[in-house]
Structure formats: C-alpha cells, structure tokens
Amino acid sequence: MDKNSSTYKILFYKVTNWIEKKFSNTDSKREFTLQGLVYFKWYSMPIVRLLLPFLIGIISESFFDVDLTSAIYMLSTVFVFYLCWIFIKKTSQSYSYSFITGVFLFLFLIVYGNVSVNLKRNILSPNHFNSLLIDTNAKALIKIYEPPTELQNSYRTKAVVVQVFQNKYSYKTSGNLLLYFEKSKAIENIKYGSELLIYFNPQKTDSPKNPFEFNYKKYLENNDIYFSQRLNSNQWLKWSNGNSNLFMNWSYFLKTKIFEVYKKYIPNKTQSGVAAALIFGYREELDKDLVNAYAHTGTLHVLAVSGLHVGIVYTVLTFLLSFMNKKRKFLMLKTVIVIILLWFYAMLTGFSPSVLRAALMFSFISIGIGLNRNINIYNSIAASAFILLVNNPLLVYDVGFQLSYCAVLGIIFLHPKLYQFYQPKYWILDQIWNISCVSIAAQAATCPFSFYYFHQFPNYFLLSNLLIIPLSTLITYLGLILLAVSSIPILAQACGWLLNATIYLTDELVYTIDKIPYSTTNDLVISLPQAILIACLILFSAFIIVYKNKNWIWAVLFTLIMLTFSKSIEDIRHQEQQEVWIYHWPKNTTFSFLNGKESIVISDSSCFNFNKLFDLKIKPHLMNSYIDKIRVMKSNSVIQNKNIKSSNNLYIFNKVYLFRIDTKNIPTISKPIDCVLVSCSPKIFLKEIVNKINCKQIVIDGNNKLWLIKRWKNELKNLSIPVHFTYEEGAYMINAN
C-alpha cells in the first residue's frame, strides 16, 4: 500500500510540475490575492462588489418567505444601524473597524435585493384585481402591452387590467393578464396600447400536474403574470386605441415595416423569418423544425439577438463615424451618436435582456473611449446587470439572461488564454482558431445550463460555429444594407437575392450538421446541485489555465469526486425503484410501470399522434427517473412480462393490482385491488365501484368529462375509501417495492 501510495504521489507531482512549467507566469506583480490562489484587481471593480450581495438578496427571496413589511423593517433597521455607525466613527476618529462600513453596505444590498423582488411582484399590491371578489357578470377594461402572437388555434397577448366593473361599481386596478383570443378578423384591430372591454373571468394558471413537467406557472410568475383568460369573439369589444409608450409604438411600427421589406425582397417565408430573427430577434415567423436544428447544433444563439449582433452594429457605427476621431469635441459627439443609435437598435429588437446587456456594456465602453479612460470590462458587465436587475429583479430567473451573461463572462475570462496557446501564421487559420476559442469559452460557460435546462449537448458545436458564425455575421451586414437601400428597387432586389441565398446556405448547413450521427447528446439529466458542481468543475479547470496555479488541481479533483459520488448514489437508488405512475393528461389516459431502469408506458392510441405532448408531459419524469429503456404500448395491448402481466384491464406488477374502468359495466372482483383507475367518462357512480370491487384507492384521471368529475366529487362524503383527482392533485404514484 505504501508503494502504491508513493507511486500516486510521484505521478501527481509530475503532472502538477508539468502544468506549472506549461503555464509558467512571468508576471510577479499581484495587486490583490484571494486566498493565494485567484488574483483580482478588486479595487477597480466596485460595481462587481455591489452586484454580488444584491444578487444574493434577489435569489434569497425564493428560499426565504419574507413578507414585504418585514423586509422593509429589516431594510430600515440596517440603514439606522449604519447611520449610528457613521456617527460613532466620526466621534471616535478610529479607523481600526473601517470594514464595518462594507459589512453594513453588504447587508443593506442583500435586504434591498429581497425587497425589490417583492416590490416588483404586482400581485402583492392592494390595487391588484385579485383583491376583488370577481362575480360572474364582471367586466374589465384592459390595456394591451404586447402585439398579439398567432398560435395554432388562437392568438396570445399580454394586458394590464386597468378597471373592473361589477355590481354597479367600478374599481381602478392593476395586475397583468395573459389572454388567448379565438381566431377572427377582428384581431387585426388589436394593436399595442389598445384598450378592450371584456367579460372578466380570470383563471389562475395551473401548476404542473406531472413530476418534472415544465412549470409554466412558475415561468409566468417570474414575468409577474398570475392569471390568464380565454376569450371568444363575442366576449370582447375594442374600446379605444389608448395612450401607449411612444418608444414602444415606434418599435412595433418599425418592426412591421422591417417585416414588410424582408417579405418583399425575400419571398421565401422561412428565409425572411430567419433574416428577421438573426438581425432583430423577431422569431414569430421561424419554422419550429429549423429552430430545433439550430438548437441541436449549438448555434441557437445566432437566432437570438445578443452581444454578437450588437457588437456588429457597434463596429459598423464606429467605422462609419471614424472621421470624427481627430478632434476632442467631435469624439464626444461621436460617442453620443453611437449610444443613441445603439439604443435605437435595442428598441427595434424589443429590448430583449441580451440586447439590453450588450447595449449597456457598449455604452459604457463608448463613454470610456470618449473620456479617454480605460474601463474594466468586468465592471461594465456588472454595471449593466446591476441596472437591469434594479429595474426588474425577476430577470435573474430568465434563462436567456443567465445564458447571455455567462457566455460573455466565459469568453472574456477564458478566450484570451486559450488564444495564446497557438499563434497561426496565416490570416485564415488565425480566424478559424479565434472563432474556435470563442466557441469553446462560451460553450464551457453555458454547458451546465444546457444540461440542466435543455438536457442536451451539441457534440459538433465547434464545426457548426466555425461555419454558422461567419455566415450569420454576413447575413446581419446584408440585412442592414437591404434596409438601407430598400428605397432603391434594383439594389434592394440584388441585396435581397444575395441575402436569401446566404440564409438558404446557412439553413442547409445547419440541417446537414444536425443529421450527422451523434450530432447531439440527448436526455442528459442533472439536479441543481449537480449543475453547480459541473459549473465549479469548469471554473476550477479554467483557473488552472488562467491563473497558472497547480493548487487548483486539488479543487478539480475534489469537485469531480463529489459529482461522481452524487451521480452514483442516484444511479443506485433508481436501480431499485418499483413504481406505478398514473399521469394527468387531458383527454388521454396514460400510466407507467417503472422497474429499475426500464419502463412500460400504457397509453390511449391518441398518444401516438401527439409525440410532442408525450415528450413534454411524460418523458421528463422518465428521464429524471433514470429510465434507459422506454416501451410505449396501447391500452388494449396484452402485456406478458417477467414482472408485469395484464388481462381485461387488470394489471399486476410486483404484487400491486391496478384495475381500469373505462365503461359503465363494472365487474365484481373479490380479490383485493390496490388501485382502481377511472377513465373515458363512464356514466357510473363511485359507490358502484366500492360495492363491486374490494379496492383501497380510486384514481380519476384527466380523461373524464368535467360534469362527471363534479358529480363524483359530490359523492366523496359517502365513500369510505380515498379518491384522487389528477386534474387537481396531479399524478398518482403507487410504491410497488
């Protein structure tokens, strides 16, 4: 054992010595040392120091249920103590405890972050329409603040409830409402800022009914929307055009004009949709299969206007205005013009979080150049994030916001060091290497998010980015040129043809890469702690490269051991699972038998026509249960498995008996049944089931009519066994161990 131990030590020191020599650091000057490992110019990043406690305060709101009044008391207490400390400090003239000022500021920002989230949530306001007891005859005056988006069977938009009318009284209110309109020609009259009079019957958004299903309710709540309503064409009336924000009016007006130009000179709907998405972030016209192909190849970011696009616009503007660099007064004028045009572009994109971040960052850079001062890039990024979060702290939960900032931080932090590894002699090789380094840095920074949110990883991201990023940059330039020459038909037609051809080539390349075997690794499932461990593993590995300190190898090894241990524990736990799950699916009956890492899913035939719904409702649970083999069967199929048997709607799994009732004919069963599943709206009474079947539990799934469910609920008082309604309580699980 001693010999082996010494061998491992010798091997470890050889590896660390090689790394130390490979990444030897000639810079001996350290301006600040954090635990002797990471080196920061901390004093040059004051906004970073303000942002960190503010972020902690925002995120703490999700874990600690502090009401608004208590949070304000805490904020006031911290502020009062701080004022007392300032007074004591001045009277004592002592500097030995100067760090206390920083501690007070840290606490103040944490509490303020928590308070800001509560203040942003409009539902906590006393004027919110939820504070009223809405009756069936109520009407409401609402104001549209987003143009309607066409869906498959309806139009969707967002509105604020301005006034509620009921019982001969009117109430001025606030609160957001998600609206779904029945398709009709009258929808064309609804614009941004329009006021509508509607029959008011808001419904709370339902929580997910199946385990690990996408939490649409939480998503809407993070956008300060808690209620939704569906409106038929006879349930609303346009009241007025309303008074709307001038800048947003311009934005939507110009958006319409831009669409018209692209549709005129790029006749193909798919290509014109890609042009609008690539240049201005308008994704309404994008083909869903094309979006999936971009996602699988790791190039979806080019369809979302981000720092890349803002950087292109900034480069074009600085180049066109470079003649103003000669004199100081013209340089300041140039800075003002660049900033105005950058924000004009941001307005055209609808002020998306990624564009706001990039516009703010480039604005700070422009100001620094105009004032002839060097600005710390991390400070600029932190300042943009701080301003955005002060305005809307709920942005921290936006996946695009998270991906945007992590990608740009990864590029700034890691790209320069990666680029130094190799110095190509030729320009083309230098460009290829540069794009590769950018892609690796961005992918490394965002891959924990890809695993956690999207459960996939694009294996050929290097190849796809090498091809798609230059083409998307060319498309951006051509798209801007097309808008500039749109009033000259000959030039516009030529530019439109070239733009169409470039977009077609880009789309074909994306489809081709997506079809290559093993282009994407799917079904990657990790928990939030595991995502944090992966992020730490990548960060510590980057520290080895950037800070050239072999001590970070210990941190990498420890994190790797923790991650391996966590995954192993989960793997062992799921190998022993024996469970029966009855899912909630409106107008469909679906249940599954989980045996270790295998699963048999029983579903009605309609399930096979809606694979996308199956992937959304059922598959996330199977993935998170570490199921490797999924077998989907129709309801009337006979199962003859080692552990599962079925006959005449009776399913036996590891001593668990499940019987399904889907007709009004109920057989008499004396043998104990663990669960009776009622589906397909049989016109029966629950008492009949109890009288004829010796069962322990009744489950009523989503494949039943509402009027029958209401009748069955009225019977509950007279029943001696529990009844589970999936439309209220969600999926039902039976432990078969």
C-alpha positions in Angstrom: 0.0 0.0 0.0 2.9 2.4 0.8 4.5 1.6 -2.5 1.3 2.3 -4.4 0.7 5.5 -2.4 4.1 6.8 -3.2 3.7 6.0 -6.8 0.5 8.0 -7.0 2.2 10.9 -5.2 5.1 10.9 -7.7 2.7 10.8 -10.6 0.6 13.7 -9.2 3.7 15.9 -8.6 5.0 15.1 -12.1 1.6 16.3 -13.6 1.5 19.4 -11.4 5.1 20.3 -12.2 4.4 19.9 -15.9 1.3 22.2 -15.6 3.4 24.7 -13.7 6.0 24.8 -16.4 3.5 24.8 -19.2 1.6 27.7 -17.7 4.5 29.5 -16.0 3.6 33.0 -15.1 6.2 35.7 -15.7 4.2 38.4 -14.1 5.3 38.6 -10.5 3.2 41.6 -9.5 0.0 40.8 -7.8 -2.3 43.6 -6.9 -4.7 41.6 -4.8 -4.6 38.0 -3.6 -7.7 36.0 -2.7 -6.6 33.1 -0.5 -3.3 33.0 -2.5 -5.0 31.4 -5.5 -7.1 33.8 -7.5 -5.9 37.3 -8.4 -8.2 40.2 -9.0 -7.9 43.9 -9.4 -10.7 44.1 -6.9 -10.4 47.9 -6.3 -11.1 48.5 -10.0 -14.5 46.6 -9.9 -16.7 48.5 -7.4 -19.9 47.6 -9.3 -19.0 43.9 -9.1 -18.8 44.2 -5.3 -22.2 45.9 -5.3 -23.8 43.3 -7.6 -22.9 40.2 -5.7 -24.8 41.0 -2.4 -27.7 42.4 -4.5 -27.9 39.1 -6.4 -27.8 37.1 -3.1 -30.7 39.2 -1.9 -32.8 38.6 -5.1 -32.2 34.8 -5.1 -32.8 34.6 -1.3 -36.4 35.6 -2.0 -37.1 32.2 -3.5 -35.8 30.3 -0.4 -36.9 32.6 2.5 -40.6 33.6 2.6 -40.2 37.1 3.9 -43.3 39.3 3.6 -42.9 42.8 2.2 -43.5 44.6 5.5 -40.9 42.5 7.4 -38.4 43.1 4.6 -38.9 46.8 4.7 -38.4 46.7 8.5 -35.1 44.8 8.0 -34.0 47.4 5.4 -34.8 50.3 7.7 -33.0 48.6 10.7 -29.8 48.1 8.7 -30.0 51.7 7.5 -30.5 53.0 11.0 -27.6 50.9 12.4 -25.4 52.2 9.5 -26.2 55.8 10.4 -25.4 55.1 14.0 -22.1 53.6 12.9 -21.3 56.7 10.8 -21.9 58.9 13.9 -19.7 56.7 16.2 -17.0 56.5 13.6 -16.8 60.3 13.3 -16.8 60.9 17.1 -14.2 58.3 17.9 -12.0 59.0 14.9 -10.9 55.4 14.8 -10.1 53.5 11.6 -9.5 50.1 13.1 -13.0 48.9 12.3 -13.5 50.5 8.8 -14.5 47.2 7.3 -17.8 47.5 9.2 -19.0 50.1 6.7 -18.6 47.4 4.0 -20.5 44.9 6.1 -23.4 47.3 6.5 -23.5 48.0 2.8 -23.3 44.3 2.1 -26.3 43.6 4.4 -28.2 46.6 3.0 -27.9 45.4 -0.6 -29.0 41.8 0.4 -32.1 43.1 2.1 -32.8 45.6 -0.7 -32.5 42.7 -3.3 -35.1 40.8 -1.4 -37.4 43.8 -1.1 -37.0 44.7 -4.7 -38.4 41.3 -5.8 -41.5 41.8 -3.6 -42.0 45.3 -4.9 -41.8 44.0 -8.5 -44.5 41.4 -7.9 -47.6 43.4 -8.7 -49.9 40.7 -7.1 -48.8 42.0 -3.7 -50.2 45.4 -4.5 -53.5 46.3 -2.7 -54.9 47.6 -6.1 -54.4 44.2 -7.8 -57.6 42.9 -9.3 -57.0 39.6 -7.3 -58.0 41.6 -4.1 -61.6 41.9 -5.5 -64.2 39.1 -5.3 -64.9 38.8 -9.0 -68.5 37.8 -9.8 -69.8 36.1 -12.9 -71.1 39.3 -14.5 -68.0 41.4 -14.1 -66.5 43.3 -16.9 -63.0 44.8 -17.2 -61.2 47.5 -19.1 -57.8 46.1 -20.1 -54.8 47.6 -22.0 -52.7 45.6 -24.4 -49.0 45.9 -23.9 -47.8 43.3 -26.4 -49.0 42.8 -30.0 -50.9 39.5 -30.4 -48.9 36.5 -31.5 -50.5 33.9 -33.7 -50.6 30.3 -32.3 -52.0 27.2 -33.9 -55.6 27.7 -32.7 -55.6 31.1 -31.2 -53.9 34.5 -30.6 -51.9 35.2 -27.5 -51.1 38.6 -25.9 -50.5 40.3 -22.6 -52.5 43.0 -21.0 -52.9 45.0 -17.8 -56.3 45.3 -16.1 -57.0 49.0 -15.7 -60.5 48.9 -14.3 -63.1 46.4 -13.1 -66.9 46.9 -13.4 -69.3 44.9 -11.2 -72.4 45.4 -9.1 -72.8 49.0 -10.5 -69.4 50.0 -9.2 -66.1 50.5 -10.9 -62.7 49.8 -9.3 -59.4 51.1 -10.6 -57.0 48.2 -10.5 -53.6 46.9 -11.6 -52.2 43.4 -12.5 -51.2 41.6 -15.6 -53.3 39.1 -17.6 -52.4 36.6 -20.2 -55.0 36.5 -22.9 -55.9 33.9 -25.6 -58.3 35.1 -28.3 -60.3 33.0 -30.6 -59.2 33.4 -34.2 -61.1 36.0 -36.1 -60.6 39.0 -38.4 -61.3 41.4 -35.5 -57.9 40.5 -34.0 -56.3 42.7 -36.7 -57.7 45.7 -34.9 -55.8 45.0 -31.7 -52.5 46.8 -31.5 -50.0 47.7 -28.8 -51.7 50.1 -26.4 -55.3 49.2 -27.5 -58.0 49.2 -24.8 -60.6 46.5 -24.7 -63.7 45.9 -22.7 -64.0 42.2 -21.9 -66.2 39.8 -19.9 -63.9 39.3 -16.9 -63.3 35.8 -15.7 -59.6 35.4 -14.9 -58.3 32.0 -14.0 -55.1 31.2 -12.0 -52.5 29.4 -14.1 -52.4 25.7 -13.2 -49.3 24.1 -11.6 -47.7 21.2 -13.5 -49.6 18.1 -12.8 -46.9 15.6 -13.7 -43.5 15.3 -12.0 -40.7 17.2 -13.7 -43.1 18.7 -16.2 -42.2 22.2 -17.4 -43.5 24.6 -14.7 -45.3 27.1 -17.0 -47.0 28.7 -13.9 -43.6 29.5 -12.4 -42.4 30.8 -15.7 -45.3 33.3 -15.9 -44.9 34.3 -12.2 -41.3 35.2 -13.0 -42.8 37.5 -15.6 -45.3 38.9 -13.0 -48.3 37.1 -14.6 -50.5 35.1 -12.3 -53.8 34.9 -14.3 -55.0 34.0 -17.8 -58.2 34.0 -19.7 -59.6 32.7 -23.0 -61.9 35.0 -24.9 -64.4 34.1 -27.7 -65.1 36.7 -30.4 -68.3 37.8 -28.6 -66.6 38.3 -25.2 -64.6 41.4 -26.0 -65.0 44.8 -27.6 -62.4 47.3 -28.7 -62.8 50.4 -26.5 -60.1 52.7 -27.8 -56.7 52.9 -29.3 -55.4 54.1 -25.9 -52.3 56.0 -24.9 -49.2 54.0 -25.3 -45.4 54.4 -24.8 -44.1 56.4 -27.7 -40.8 54.5 -28.0 -42.6 51.1 -27.9 -45.0 52.4 -30.6 -42.1 53.3 -32.8 -40.6 50.0 -32.1 -43.6 48.0 -33.2 -44.3 50.3 -36.1 -40.7 49.9 -37.4 -40.9 46.2 -36.8 -43.9 46.0 -39.1 -42.0 48.0 -41.8 -38.9 45.8 -41.4 -41.0 42.7 -41.9 -42.6 44.2 -45.0 -39.2 44.9 -46.5 -37.9 41.4 -45.8 -41.1 39.8 -47.1 -41.0 41.9 -50.3 -37.4 41.1 -51.2 -37.1 37.7 -49.6 -40.2 35.9 -50.9 -39.5 32.6 -49.1 -41.2 32.7 -45.7 -38.6 30.6 -44.0 -35.7 32.7 -45.2 -37.4 36.0 -44.4 -38.2 34.7 -40.9 -34.6 33.8 -40.4 -33.5 37.2 -41.6 -35.8 38.9 -39.1 -34.7 36.6 -36.3 -30.9 36.9 -37.0 -30.9 40.7 -37.3 -33.7 41.9 -35.0 -34.6 38.9 -32.9 -38.2 38.6 -34.3 -38.8 34.8 -34.0 -42.5 34.7 -34.7 -42.1 33.6 -38.3 -39.4 30.9 -37.6 -40.1 27.3 -38.6 -40.1 25.1 -35.5 -38.0 22.3 -37.1 -35.4 24.9 -38.1 -35.2 26.2 -34.6 -34.7 22.6 -33.3 -31.9 22.1 -35.8 -30.2 25.3 -34.7 -30.6 24.1 -31.0 -29.1 20.6 -31.7 -26.1 22.1 -33.5 -25.3 24.6 -30.7 -26.0 27.6 -32.9 -29.4 28.7 -31.5 -27.7 31.8 -30.1 -27.4 33.3 -33.6 -31.2 33.4 -33.8 -31.4 35.4 -30.6 -30.1 38.9 -31.0 -27.3 39.2 -28.5 -23.8 40.7 -27.9 -22.7 39.4 -31.3 -25.3 41.4 -33.2 -24.9 44.5 -31.0 -21.1 44.2 -31.5 -21.6 44.1 -35.2 -23.8 47.2 -35.1 -21.3 49.0 -32.8 -18.4 48.1 -35.2 -20.3 49.4 -38.2 -21.2 52.7 -36.4 -17.7 53.3 -35.1 -16.3 52.6 -38.6 -18.7 55.0 -40.3 -18.0 57.7 -37.7 -14.3 57.2 -37.5 -13.7 60.5 -39.3 -14.8 62.2 -36.0 -11.9 60.8 -34.0 -9.5 63.7 -34.9 -10.9 66.3 -32.6 -11.9 66.1 -28.9 -15.3 67.8 -29.3 -16.2 65.6 -32.3 -15.1 62.5 -30.4 -17.7 63.3 -27.7 -20.3 63.9 -30.3 -19.5 60.6 -31.9 -19.9 58.9 -28.5 -23.4 60.5 -28.1 -24.4 59.4 -31.7 -23.2 55.9 -31.2 -25.0 55.4 -27.9 -28.3 56.9 -29.4 -28.1 54.6 -32.4 -27.2 51.5 -30.2 -30.3 52.1 -28.1 -32.4 52.7 -31.2 -31.3 49.3 -32.4 -32.1 47.9 -28.9 -35.6 49.4 -29.3 -36.1 47.7 -32.7 -35.3 44.3 -31.1 -38.0 44.9 -28.4 -35.5 45.5 -25.6 -34.6 41.8 -25.0 -32.4 41.1 -22.0 -29.4 40.0 -24.0 -29.6 43.2 -26.2 -30.1 45.4 -23.1 -27.0 43.9 -21.5 -24.9 44.4 -24.7 -26.2 47.9 -25.3 -25.4 49.0 -21.8 -22.0 47.4 -21.9 -21.1 49.0 -25.2 -22.5 52.3 -24.0 -20.0 52.2 -21.0 -17.2 51.3 -23.4 -18.1 54.2 -25.7 -18.2 56.6 -22.8 -14.8 55.3 -21.6 -13.3 55.9 -25.1 -15.0 59.3 -25.3 -13.5 60.3 -22.0 -10.1 58.7 -22.9 -10.3 56.3 -20.0 -9.8 52.6 -19.6 -12.8 50.9 -18.3 -12.6 47.5 -16.6 -14.7 45.1 -18.7 -16.0 43.2 -15.7 -17.1 46.4 -14.1 -19.0 47.3 -17.3 -20.7 43.9 -17.4 -21.6 44.2 -13.7 -22.9 47.7 -14.2 -25.2 46.6 -17.0 -26.5 43.7 -14.9 -27.0 45.9 -11.8 -29.0 48.5 -13.8 -31.2 45.8 -15.4 -31.8 44.0 -12.1 -32.7 47.2 -10.2 -35.3 47.9 -12.9 -36.6 44.3 -13.0 -35.1 41.8 -10.4 -37.2 39.0 -11.9 -34.8 39.0 -14.9 -32.4 36.9 -12.8 -34.8 33.9 -13.4 -34.8 34.4 -17.2 -32.8 31.6 -18.9 -31.8 33.9 -21.7 -30.5 36.5 -19.2 -28.4 33.8 -17.4 -27.0 32.3 -20.7 -26.2 35.7 -22.1 -24.1 36.9 -19.1 -22.4 33.5 -18.5 -21.4 33.3 -22.2 -19.9 36.7 -22.3 -18.1 36.2 -19.0 -16.7 32.9 -20.3 -15.5 34.5 -23.5 -13.8 37.4 -21.7 -12.3 35.3 -19.0 -11.1 32.2 -20.9 -10.8 33.2 -24.6 -7.5 35.3 -24.3 -5.7 32.4 -22.5 -7.0 29.8 -25.0 -6.0 32.0 -27.9 -2.4 32.3 -26.6 -1.9 28.5 -26.9 -1.4 28.7 -30.7 -0.3 31.6 -32.9 -1.2 30.8 -36.6 1.0 32.3 -39.3 -1.8 32.8 -41.8 -4.9 35.1 -41.5 -7.5 32.4 -42.3 -6.0 30.0 -39.7 -6.0 32.8 -37.2 -9.7 33.5 -37.8 -10.6 29.8 -37.5 -8.6 29.5 -34.3 -10.1 32.7 -32.9 -13.7 31.5 -33.6 -12.8 28.1 -32.1 -11.5 29.7 -28.9 -14.6 31.9 -28.6 -16.9 28.8 -29.1 -15.0 26.7 -26.6 -15.1 29.5 -24.0 -18.8 30.2 -24.5 -19.8 26.5 -24.5 -17.8 25.8 -21.4 -19.5 28.7 -19.6 -23.0 27.7 -20.6 -22.9 23.9 -20.7 -24.2 23.5 -17.1 -27.3 25.4 -18.3 -27.6 23.2 -21.4 -27.5 20.1 -19.2 -29.9 21.5 -16.5 -32.5 23.3 -18.6 -32.3 21.6 -22.0 -30.9 18.1 -21.2 -28.7 18.1 -24.3 -25.2 18.9 -25.5 -24.3 19.8 -29.2 -21.3 17.5 -29.9 -20.4 19.3 -33.1 -20.6 22.8 -31.7 -17.1 23.7 -32.9 -17.8 22.7 -36.5 -21.2 24.4 -36.6 -19.9 27.6 -35.0 -17.0 27.8 -37.5 -19.5 27.7 -40.4 -22.5 29.5 -39.0 -21.0 32.4 -37.1 -19.2 33.9 -40.2 -22.4 33.3 -42.3 -24.7 34.9 -39.6 -22.3 37.9 -39.4 -22.6 38.2 -43.2 -26.4 37.9 -43.0 -26.5 40.7 -40.4 -24.5 43.0 -42.6 -26.6 42.2 -45.7 -29.8 42.6 -43.7 -28.8 46.1 -42.6 -27.7 47.0 -46.1 -31.0 45.8 -47.5 -32.9 48.1 -45.2 -30.6 51.0 -46.1 -31.2 50.5 -49.9 -34.8 49.4 -49.7 -36.0 52.6 -51.4 -33.8 51.7 -54.5 -35.5 48.7 -56.1 -32.6 47.5 -58.2 -30.1 47.5 -55.3 -32.7 46.1 -53.0 -33.5 43.2 -55.3 -29.9 42.3 -55.7 -29.2 42.5 -52.0 -32.4 40.5 -51.2 -31.3 37.8 -53.7 -27.9 37.6 -52.1 -29.4 37.6 -48.6 -31.8 34.9 -49.5 -29.0 32.7 -50.9 -26.8 33.2 -47.9 -29.7 32.3 -45.5 -30.6 29.2 -47.6 -26.9 28.1 -47.4 -26.8 28.6 -43.7 -30.1 26.7 -43.1 -28.9 23.8 -45.3 -25.6 23.6 -43.4 -27.5 23.5 -40.1 -29.8 20.7 -41.3 -26.8 18.8 -42.6 -24.8 19.0 -39.4 -27.9 18.1 -37.4 -28.3 14.9 -39.5 -24.8 13.7 -38.8 -24.8 10.7 -36.5 -24.3 11.6 -32.8 -24.7 15.3 -33.5 -26.4 15.8 -30.2 -26.2 14.0 -26.8 -29.8 14.0 -25.5 -31.5 13.0 -22.3 -28.8 14.5 -20.0 -30.4 14.8 -16.6 -28.8 16.6 -13.7 -30.1 18.1 -10.5 -29.4 21.7 -9.5 -26.6 20.8 -7.0 -25.0 18.7 -9.8 -25.3 21.6 -12.2 -23.5 23.8 -9.6 -20.8 21.1 -9.2 -20.3 21.0 -13.0 -20.0 24.8 -13.1 -17.4 24.6 -10.3 -15.5 21.9 -12.1 -15.3 24.0 -15.3 -14.5 27.2 -13.3 -11.7 25.5 -11.4 -10.3 24.0 -14.6 -10.3 27.4 -16.2 -8.5 28.8 -13.1 -5.6 26.3 -13.8 -5.3 27.7 -17.3 -5.8 31.4 -16.5 -4.0 31.7 -13.1 -1.4 29.0 -13.8 -1.6 27.7 -10.2 -1.3 23.9 -9.7 -3.2 24.1 -6.4 -6.5 24.3 -8.3 -6.0 20.7 -9.3 -7.0 19.7 -5.8 -10.2 21.7 -6.2 -10.9 20.0 -9.6 -10.3 16.5 -8.1 -12.5 17.2 -5.1 -15.3 18.5 -7.2 -15.0 15.6 -9.6 -15.2 13.1 -6.7 -18.3 14.9 -5.3 -20.0 14.9 -8.7 -19.2 11.2 -9.3 -20.5 10.3 -5.8 -23.7 12.2 -6.3 -24.4 10.6 -9.7 -23.5 7.1 -8.3 -25.9 7.5 -5.3 -28.8 8.5 -7.7 -28.0 5.6 -10.0 -28.0 3.1 -7.2 -31.3 4.5 -5.8 -33.1 4.4 -9.2 -31.9 0.8 -10.0 -34.1 -0.4 -7.1 -37.2 1.6 -8.0 -40.5 -0.3 -8.4 -43.3 2.2 -9.0 -46.7 2.6 -10.8 -47.5 6.1 -12.0 -50.9 7.4 -13.2 -50.3 10.7 -15.1 -52.6 13.6 -15.7 -53.2 14.2 -19.4 -56.5 15.9 -20.6 -58.5 13.6 -22.9 -55.9 10.9 -22.6 -55.2 8.0 -20.2 -51.5 7.3 -19.6 -49.8 5.3 -16.8 -46.5 3.6 -16.5 -44.7 0.8 -14.6 -41.2 1.7 -13.5 -39.0 -1.4 -12.9 -35.4 -0.3 -12.2 -34.2 1.5 -15.3 -36.9 0.1 -17.6 -40.4 1.4 -18.0 -43.5 0.2 -19.8 -45.9 3.1 -20.6 -49.6 2.3 -21.3 -51.4 5.0 -23.2 -54.5 5.5 -25.4 -53.9 5.5 -29.1 -54.3 9.3 -29.4 -50.9 9.5 -27.5 -49.2 8.2 -30.6 -50.5 11.1 -32.7 -49.1 13.7 -30.2 -45.5 12.7 -29.6 -44.5 16.3 -28.7 -47.1 16.3 -25.9 -45.7 13.0 -24.7 -42.2 14.5 -24.6 -43.5 17.4 -22.6 -45.8 15.7 -20.1 -44.4 12.2 -19.6 -40.9 11.9 -20.8 -39.3 14.4 -18.3 -40.4 12.2 -15.4 -39.0 9.1 -17.1 -35.7 10.9 -17.8 -35.4 12.1 -14.2 -36.1 8.6 -13.0 -33.0 7.4 -15.0 -35.1 5.2 -17.3 -32.8 3.8 -20.1 -35.4 1.8 -21.9 -39.0 3.1 -22.6 -41.6 0.8 -24.1 -44.9 2.5 -25.1 -47.9 0.3 -25.6 -51.6 0.9 -26.4 -54.2 0.5 -23.7 -55.7 -2.7 -25.2 -52.3 -4.4 -25.6 -51.7 -7.6 -23.6 -48.5 -7.5 -21.5 -46.6 -10.7 -20.8 -43.5 -9.5 -18.9 -41.4 -11.0 -16.2 -42.8 -8.5 -13.7 -45.9 -7.2 -15.4 -49.0 -9.0 -16.6 -52.3 -7.7 -17.9 -55.6 -9.1 -18.8 -59.0 -7.5 -19.3 -58.0 -4.1 -17.9 -56.3 -5.7 -14.9 -52.6 -5.0 -14.5 -50.4 -6.9 -12.0 -47.0 -5.5 -11.2 -44.9 -7.0 -8.4 -47.9 -7.7 -6.1 -49.6 -4.4 -7.0 -53.0 -4.8 -8.6 -54.3 -2.0 -10.9 -57.7 -2.2 -12.5 -59.0 0.2 -15.1 -62.7 1.1 -15.5 -63.4 2.7 -18.9 -67.0 1.6 -19.4 -70.2 1.6 -17.4 -70.0 -2.2 -16.9 -68.2 -2.8 -13.6 -67.3 -6.5 -12.9 -67.4 -7.9 -9.4 -63.9 -8.5 -8.1 -63.5 -10.0 -4.6 -59.7 -10.1 -4.7 -58.1 -7.0 -3.1 -57.3 -4.3 -5.7 -54.7 -1.7 -4.8 -56.0 1.0 -7.2 -59.0 1.5 -9.5 -58.4 3.9 -12.4 -61.5 5.6 -13.8 -61.1 7.0 -17.3 -63.0 7.6 -20.6 -66.0 9.2 -18.7 -68.0 6.0 -17.8 -71.5 7.0 -16.6 -71.3 5.3 -13.2 -71.5 6.2 -9.6 -68.4 5.8 -7.4 -70.5 3.9 -4.9 -70.9 1.1 -7.5 -67.2 0.6 -7.6 -67.0 0.3 -3.8 -69.9 -2.2 -3.8 -68.5 -4.4 -6.5 -64.7 -4.1 -6.1 -62.6 -4.6 -3.0 -60.3 -1.7 -3.6 -58.0 0.6 -1.5 -57.9 3.7 -3.7 -59.8 5.3 -6.6 -57.9 7.5 -9.1 -59.8 9.6 -11.6 -57.6 10.8 -14.4 -57.8 13.7 -16.9 -59.6 11.6 -19.5 -63.1 12.3 -18.0 -65.7 15.0 -18.6 -65.9 17.8 -16.2 -69.6 17.4 -15.4 -68.9 13.8 -14.4 -66.0 14.8 -12.2 -68.2 17.4 -10.4 -70.8 14.7 -9.8 -68.2 12.3 -8.4 -66.8 15.0 -6.1 -70.3 15.3 -4.6 -70.2 11.6 -3.7 -67.0 11.8 -1.7 -68.7 12.3 1.7 -70.5 9.0 1.4 -67.4 6.9 0.4 -65.1 5.0 2.8 -62.0 5.0 0.6 -59.9 7.8 -0.7 -60.4 9.3 -4.2 -57.6 11.0 -6.1 -58.4 13.5 -8.9 -55.4 14.1 -11.1 -56.7 17.4 -12.5 -56.5 18.8 -9.0 -53.8 16.8 -7.2 -51.6 15.8 -10.2 -50.1 12.4 -11.0 -50.6 9.5 -8.6 -47.8 7.1 -7.5 -48.0 3.5 -6.1 -44.9 2.1 -4.5 -44.5 -1.5 -5.6 -41.4 -2.4 -3.6 
